[in-house]
Amino acid sequence: MIPKRLEERFWAKVDRAKGLGAANKRKTHCPQGHPLTEENVYIQRAVRKGRPYVGRSCLTCRRNRSI
């Protein structure tokens, strides 16, 4: 059995190893509280600084900004 303090450290390292992309993928709601479902997400594809970039944003918030 692994002591709890070691287990917590292990999982903290695992989360860090995955990076920001993994942390953002786990998000289920935008900062305004709208759900990030397949129907409510806009996928952005671009090239930034010579590297491919894929991001997502909330369609409800996007529509509200364009009004």
Residue, then its C-alpha position, 0 to 999 in steps of 0.5 A: m500500500i502506498p502512503k497517501r502523501l506519496e500518492e498525492r505527489f505522484w498524481a500531481k506529477v502526472d497532471r503536470a506531465k500532461g500539460l495545459g492541453a490535458a487540463n483544458k480538455r478536462k474542463t466541462h464549463c466555460p468561465q461564464g458557466h455554459p456547458l462545453t458540450e459538442e453542440n456548444v463548442y467552436i473548434q479553432r484551428a490555426v498555425r501559430k509561430g509555425r506550430p499547429y494550434v487547436g483550441r475550443s471556445c464556448l459558442t454561446c459566449r462567442r455569439n454574445r460577443s458578436i452582438 
